[in-house]
């Protein structure tokens, strides 16, 4: 989903798109989009993934100490329907590559677009715990690789604190 958003924004002429692990998309160092995922297993052990996403198109929230932006700040000659068609085409293309061909090249593209690589970061893992280390990247399962001294740990849930 992140890579489809990045590619669709670049397709319409917006650049400098980076990902803030685990689910934020930034444009020119301002948040332009976010994603939320929920996995479900039904009573027949069938697995589902619900993807919720928001892309700031016409405006963005004004939040103290949190920079945001929107598509129409950079491009004003595109209709939302046109952009959504571009996004959906990228999304379905990546979905088909992954599901039908088990091709995970988009994961490498995600990794190359990460913010804070090889930088010291603080990660809020819950309401009471913040851990520090060097952000070394992500594993193919999406977990963050954090180097603390001479050991690396994987973080599966948390938020990088700015």
Backbone torsions as a table, in degrees:
resi	resn	phi	psi	omega
1	UNK	NA	-44.2	179.6
2	UNK	-60.8	-46.1	-178.2
3	UNK	-66.8	-36.6	176.8
4	UNK	-63.8	-39.6	176.7
5	UNK	-64.4	-47.4	179.9
6	UNK	-57.9	-50.7	-177.0
7	UNK	-65.2	-36.8	179.3
8	UNK	-70.0	-36.0	175.6
9	UNK	-66.7	-43.1	177.7
10	UNK	-64.6	-36.0	179.7
11	UNK	-59.0	-36.5	-179.3
12	UNK	-91.4	2.8	172.7
13	UNK	105.7	11.8	177.8
14	UNK	-101.6	130.3	-178.0
15	UNK	-121.9	-170.7	-176.3
16	UNK	59.7	47.1	179.1
17	UNK	-96.7	124.6	179.3
18	UNK	-132.9	160.1	-179.3
19	UNK	-108.3	132.0	171.8
20	UNK	-102.9	110.5	-178.0
21	UNK	-55.7	138.9	4.0
22	UNK	-97.9	-15.8	-166.6
23	UNK	-146.0	20.0	-179.7
24	UNK	-112.6	144.6	176.9
25	UNK	-116.8	128.9	-177.4
26	UNK	-113.8	146.4	176.1
27	UNK	-129.7	121.8	-178.0
28	UNK	51.6	43.3	177.1
29	UNK	64.8	25.3	176.4
30	UNK	-132.5	142.1	-179.2
31	UNK	-69.4	127.8	178.8
32	UNK	-116.9	-17.9	-174.7
33	UNK	-157.9	157.8	176.1
34	UNK	-147.7	156.5	-176.3
35	UNK	-131.8	143.8	172.0
36	UNK	-132.5	137.9	-178.3
37	UNK	-122.0	145.7	172.8
38	UNK	-139.7	126.8	177.6
39	UNK	-100.1	143.9	-177.0
40	UNK	-135.6	139.8	170.9
41	UNK	-119.3	121.8	-178.0
42	UNK	-83.1	-177.4	-175.5
43	UNK	-67.5	-12.3	177.2
44	UNK	-100.5	14.9	-177.5
45	UNK	61.7	23.9	174.6
46	UNK	-83.5	131.1	-176.6
47	UNK	-97.1	138.4	177.9
48	UNK	-132.8	151.9	174.0
49	UNK	-127.0	123.6	176.7
50	UNK	-100.1	126.1	-178.9
51	UNK	-112.5	120.4	173.7
52	UNK	-111.6	135.7	179.7
53	UNK	-143.3	149.9	175.4
54	UNK	-130.3	133.9	176.9
55	UNK	-126.0	121.1	178.6
56	UNK	-70.2	114.1	-176.3
57	UNK	-102.8	-60.9	-176.4
58	UNK	-93.3	-26.8	-176.8
59	UNK	-154.8	174.8	177.0
60	UNK	-144.4	153.8	-178.7
61	UNK	-65.1	148.0	176.5
62	UNK	-99.7	100.8	-174.8
63	UNK	-117.8	128.9	179.6
64	UNK	-60.7	133.1	178.1
65	UNK	63.3	22.9	-178.9
66	UNK	-146.9	104.5	-174.8
67	UNK	-79.5	133.9	177.7
68	UNK	-130.7	164.6	177.7
69	UNK	-150.7	179.3	-178.7
70	UNK	-148.7	159.1	-175.7
71	UNK	-57.5	-45.4	-174.1
72	UNK	-67.4	-9.0	173.3
73	UNK	-71.3	-28.8	-176.1
74	UNK	-105.9	-32.0	-177.5
75	UNK	-133.5	123.5	-179.7
76	UNK	-118.0	4.3	-177.9
77	UNK	-111.5	31.3	177.7
78	UNK	-129.8	138.2	176.8
79	UNK	-86.2	152.4	-178.9
80	UNK	-59.8	-36.0	178.9
81	UNK	-63.2	-38.6	178.7
82	UNK	-66.2	-43.8	178.7
83	UNK	-63.6	-44.6	-178.9
84	UNK	-60.9	-36.3	176.6
85	UNK	-63.0	-42.9	177.8
86	UNK	-62.3	-48.2	-179.5
87	UNK	-59.9	-48.6	-177.0
88	UNK	-61.9	-38.7	177.2
89	UNK	-61.9	-44.2	176.4
90	UNK	-63.7	-46.3	-178.2
91	UNK	-58.7	-49.9	-178.4
92	UNK	-66.6	-34.0	176.8
93	UNK	-62.3	-47.8	178.9
94	UNK	-66.8	-38.4	177.9
95	UNK	-60.1	-47.0	179.5
96	UNK	-64.2	-41.3	178.2
97	UNK	-60.1	-42.0	-177.4
98	UNK	-74.0	-50.3	-174.4
99	UNK	-74.1	-46.7	-174.1
100	UNK	-83.6	-32.3	-174.6
101	UNK	-116.5	-1.3	-177.8
102	UNK	53.6	33.2	179.3
103	UNK	-90.5	122.4	-177.0
104	UNK	-115.7	31.3	179.0
105	UNK	-60.3	-29.2	-179.5
106	UNK	-65.3	-24.4	177.4
107	UNK	-64.8	-40.0	177.1
108	UNK	-64.5	-38.3	177.2
109	UNK	-64.7	-39.2	176.5
110	UNK	-60.9	-47.2	-178.3
111	UNK	-60.2	-38.9	-179.0
112	UNK	-70.4	-15.4	-176.3
113	UNK	-106.2	14.6	-177.9
114	UNK	-77.3	139.4	172.3
115	UNK	-79.9	153.2	170.5
116	UNK	71.2	14.6	178.5
117	UNK	-58.9	135.4	179.0
118	UNK	61.2	22.6	176.5
119	UNK	-111.9	154.3	172.1
120	UNK	-69.2	130.8	-179.8
121	UNK	-133.3	159.6	171.0
122	UNK	-114.0	133.0	-178.8
123	UNK	-121.6	122.0	176.1
124	UNK	-84.7	109.9	-177.5
125	UNK	-92.7	-21.8	171.2
126	UNK	-161.5	-175.8	-175.0
127	UNK	-61.5	-25.0	-174.8
128	UNK	-112.2	-8.1	-171.7
129	UNK	-126.3	126.6	173.5
130	UNK	-124.0	132.5	178.3
131	UNK	-119.7	152.5	-178.1
132	UNK	-115.9	158.5	174.1
133	UNK	166.6	-174.2	178.1
134	UNK	-98.7	126.6	179.9
135	UNK	-75.9	110.4	-175.4
136	UNK	-98.6	-7.9	-179.8
137	UNK	134.3	-159.6	176.9
138	UNK	-131.0	154.7	172.4
139	UNK	-83.0	166.8	179.8
140	UNK	-64.2	-16.8	176.4
141	UNK	-86.8	1.4	177.5
142	UNK	93.5	-7.2	179.8
143	UNK	-72.0	146.5	-179.4
144	UNK	-81.4	137.3	176.4
145	UNK	-98.0	118.2	-178.6
146	UNK	-117.9	123.8	177.5
147	UNK	-93.4	124.6	176.5
148	UNK	-123.1	102.5	-175.5
149	UNK	65.4	-122.9	-178.1
150	UNK	-99.2	10.5	178.7
151	UNK	-122.0	152.6	175.5
152	UNK	-113.5	137.4	176.0
153	UNK	-123.4	155.2	177.2
154	UNK	-104.2	131.7	178.8
155	UNK	-110.4	122.5	-176.3
156	UNK	-97.4	-18.8	-178.9
157	UNK	-151.3	135.7	-180.0
158	UNK	162.1	-173.5	-178.7
159	UNK	-143.1	129.6	174.6
160	UNK	-72.6	126.6	-178.7
161	UNK	-90.7	128.2	179.3
162	UNK	-86.2	NA	NA
